[in-house]
């Protein structure tokens, strides 16, 4: 796994700061925590946007942010898929990676199905992985047959898992060698803290960021993972 530029102890204290990391080749990745499920990854002065959404509170003016080299969209819910934000971030060279459902709404982009892999350039590749609900009574939120994506983004061998909206599905047992995992935690739409803890122990990322957690109490997560080798970092990603 890649080495972080700095280390911090597992904590439930929220922070707004960017976090920076080194790839195995020694290049710097920085992650900016925008809100909820929206993230910006900077690498070699180029922006990778994850589920950019402008109007979800707090509002984000994407016209004031760097144009994106890549935009990843996990699925078509309003808190993940925003055509205006995508437009504001795009140039003629921006590559938009999404699932078929989003493609039918946006009418452009590179469609990835669960299990697909794609080499984007010499430094970056991505694999799309499943994201769906399994709890009875919750299946309508993220049905398996809609093909919502999570993404494993590999930047020079540094692997970032963006889970999207999902529960602790059986396919997660095949996700390995993850440096950073973003796992969702809010009911009834995604995971409970107990599910998140279980997934973390299966995937064993070096660093875990709970995200998309709304008002969920995350205080049990860090204690449950003490001694696991997983560092828990809580950021403002309600």
Buried (B, 14 or more C-beta within 10 A) or exposed (E): BBEBEEEEEBEBEEEEEEBEBBBEEEBEBEBBBBBBBBBBBBBEEBBBBBBBBBEBEEEBEBEEBEBBBBBBBBBBBEBBBBEEBBEBBBEEEBBBBBBBBBBEEBEEBBBBEBEBEBEBEEBBBBBBBBBBBBBEEBEEBBEBEEBBBBBBBBBBBBBBBBBBBBBBBEBBEEBEBBBBBBBBBBBEBBBBBEBBBBBBEBBBBBBBBBBBBBEBEBEBBBEBBEEBEBBBBBBBBB
